[in-house]
Amino acid sequence: MVGVDEVAYPDSLLSEGEQVVAHKHPHFKMLVFPVLALVLIVAAAVAAAVWARDLEPPWDMVGLIAVAAVGGILVIWLFLVPFVRWRTTHFVVTTDRVIVREGVIKRTGIDIPMQRIHSVRFEHGLVDRIFGCGTLVIESASDEPLTFDDIPQVEQMHTYIYRQVNDNPYDDFDARGGRGQGAFQPEDGRQERYGRA
């Protein structure tokens, strides 16, 4: 299996004979602002706590409690929630489908069978290229194109999906006139793969 992330996708969620080709979380780029927010919150909380300690009792304790409460709420809202969202979002390419899962309390998912995918393309601007990620756009039969942002190694993921979509033995051409055999058979009986990389 190629490109599998450190945390393997559970085999119990795969169909019989289905194999994971690639498993990724969104790129850590989506955590840049939450990490910056965490640093600023901690710095502001330390400064506020130092100021609160100089207050007269019992206001010093009230001030410390207020700083801790506000700081905790901000850390949960601006850092922990985005981090959990990042950690629980999975983008998986298997031999049969593209799987997207996200959320903890409200879990959502999308499954796109490979045979329904008409085209796949990627987009990445300068910032995405610096970070090594991008947007993947998948067009499937009779549906609006689905867009997935912050996909790490987006060109590789594009290639994995393209190969799975086009790795169909029925798309191969038999030089003797048949389709679906996936082999070119010259007169001397040798078999050569036709049209394969």
Beta strands, then each sheet from edge to edge (+ up, - down):
strand 1: 20-24
strand 2: 90-94
strand 3: 97-102
strand 4: 108-113
strand 5: 117-123
strand 6: 133-140
strand 7: 146-152
sheet 1: 1+ 2- 3+ 4-
sheet 2: 5+ 6- 7+
end
